[in-house]
């Protein structure tokens, strides 16, 4: 009888586990950002009592698959992405953030976005936030390149005065940056929170995923995960670049 009851309990436990909803979530980032985002997504879905399949895809393919419903959603996008991908609905709790920073070839006075108008500026083609920022500032010249290596080489060769990049993307290029005499403007030119985006067919899961993400921010788990992944890289970046203080990052 005892064996029978144990078997029945095990059956219901396995059945309940099997019934947990599973979503396929895309990540349109490369390492090191993807490593952090994967950790955040796993913990989020664990707290939400859901299963998740994560896949790293090229940036645009990641969005297209999520918007079409081929996959269930996107891990980190700007809130208003559904203006362009109308089937996506944001989970209203920050899952990541992007910090657009200015790296310069010499000690330049850049206190706000409009100051970029005085310089030759370079950005990564496809990083729309940075491209739009640079275009609105109307710099002396604007170069759009595909790779960070190219951007940094242009900076070193004085073909650029300023490179606008996502801060986390610099972590993979510390060996290129160090000993080059580059400067980092202390305050980001722009900081934007990013949000998980679900295909509208999965809208019912938004409240539980929101609660899970909010709890991670509240109890310090999010910050600890960030430090575990990026802490040493942040310190190495500080050592590799000279910092220039700026008073304001607000665009005119």
N, C-alpha and C positions, 0 to 999 in steps of 0.2 A: 504493500500500500504506500509506504514511504517513497519507494522508487517511482511509483506511478505519479504521486503528487509532485515530486521533483521534476519528472519529465514534463508534466503539464505546465509547471512554472517556467521551465526552460523554453518550452514552445512559445508561450506568450511573450517572454522577453525577446526572443529572436524575431517573433512576428512584429513586435512594436518597433524594434530596431530597423527591420526591413521596410517599415512603412514611413520612416523619416523621409521628408521631401528632399530631393537631391536636385541641385541646380548646377549648370555648367556656366561658369563665369570667366570672361576673358580679361586678360591683362595686356594692354597695349604698350607696355614699357619693357625695356631691356634691363639687365643688371646694372647697377646695384638696386635700383628702385624696385624691380620686380621681386627681389628677395624679400624686401620689407612688406610689399603689398601682399605677397603670398602668405606671410606670417599673420598679417592683419585679417585677411579673409578667412583663414583656417580658424582663428580664434573667434571671429564674429559668428561664423556658422556653427561652431561648437556651442557657443552661448545661446544661439537661437534654436538649438536642438534641430539642426538641419545638416545635411551632407552637402559637400561642394566638390565639384571637379573644376580645377583651375587649368587654364591653358594660356600660354604666352603666344600672342599672335602679332604680326605687323600692325602698326597703329591703325591704319584705315580698315584693314580686314577685320580687326577686332570689333570695331564699331559696326561695320556692315552686318556681320554675323549676328551681333546682339540685336540690332534694329530689325532685322528680317525675321527673328525668332528661330533661326538655325541654332543659336545658343541662347542662354537664358538672361544674360546681362553682361555688364561691364563693371570692372572693379573701381575705377577712378576716372571721373570726367567732370568737367565744369558743369555747374548746375543747369545752365541754359542750353546744353547740348541738344535737347529735344526740339529746339527751334529748327535744327537741321536733320535730326534723326527722330522723327515724330512718334515712334513707337516706344521710346524709352521714357521711363519715369524715375526720378531720383529718390534715393533713400535719404531722408533729410538729417544726416549725421555725417560729419567729415570722416572720410576713409583715407585721405592723404592730402597733401597740399603741394603746390608748386611755388617755388620762390625764384623769380627772375632776378638775377643779379648782374651787375656790370663789372666786367673784368677789363682793366685798361693797361695800356703799354707804358704809361707814365702817370704821375700824380696829377689827376685832372679834377677840376671842380664840377662835380655832378651831384646836385642836391635834389633834383626832381627830373621827371621824365622829359620835360620840355628842354632841359639843358642839352639833350642829345642832338639838338639841331645844329650845334656848333662843331660836330665831329663826324668822322667817317665811322659808320656803325656796321657791325656784322651780326647776323643771326643764323640759326639753323632753319633751313627751309622746311616747312611743315610744322614747326612749333608756332601755331597760329597766334597764341597770346603774345609772344615776343615780337613776331612779325608785325602784328597790328599796332603794338606799342611803338615800335620803331617808325613805322610808316606815318603814324599820327604826329610824331615828333618832327618829321620832315628833316632828317639829318642832311649833312653836306653830300653824303653818298651812302647808299645802303647795299650791302652785299649779303646774298643769301646762299649758303653752302649746305652740303649734305651731311658733313661730318664735323665733330668737334675738333679733331686733329687739324683739319684744314683751317678752321676758324682761329685756332691758337697759333698756327704757323703764320697766318696772315698778320696776326697781332704782333708777333715777334719780328716780322719783317717790316713793320710800320706801314703795312698796307691798310691797317685798321687802327683806329684810336680806341674803340670800345667794342667789346663782344658782349652781347646779351645772351645769357645761357641760364638754364635751370641749374640751380646750385648743386643738387644731387648728382647731376650729370658730370660735374667736375671731379667727383670722387674717383672716377675711373681714369683720370688724366693727370693725377698728381705728379707722376714721374716726368711728364712733359712740362708741367707748370713750374715745378721747383727750379730755383736758380735761374729763372728767366727774367727776374726783375718785374714781374707783373704785380698789379695792384687790384685789390678787391674793394669796391665801394661797400661800406659796412652794412647799410640798410638796403634790403632788397628793393629794386625798382617797383616790384609788384609781388604781392603774396595772394594767392587764390586758393581757397579750399576746394577740394575735389570730393566727389560723391559717387557711391555705387549707383549704377543705373540698371534697372530691371526692365526687361521687355514687359509690355503691358499685360501679357497673359499671366505674369507672376506678381501682379500688384498686391494680391492678398498677403504676400510674405513681407511687405515693406514694414509694417509695425514691429514685427518681431526682430527683424534685422536692425531697424533703427534703435530699438531698446538695447540690443546687444552691443552695438557700436558706442552708444552713449555711455553704457556701463564701463566700457574699456577706457574711455576718456576720464570718467569720474573716479575710477579706482587706481589710475596711474599705469594701467597695463599698456596702453597705447604709447605713452612716453617711454616706458621701460623698453618696449620693443624697438622704438626708434633709436634709443641709445645703444642697444645691443647690436643693431645693424650698422648704424652710422656714427656712433660715438668716436671711435678711433679715427675714422675717415674725416670727421669734422676737425679734430685736432690736427691731423696731418695737413689738411687744407689751410688751416690758420698758419702753420709753419711755412707752407709753400708760397703764400701770398702776403704782400704787405697790405695792411688795411688802411683805407681812407675813410674817415668819418664824414657822414653827410647829415645835414640837419633835417631834411625832409625828403620823403619819397612820394609826395603827393603831386600828381600832375596838375599843371595850371589849367 
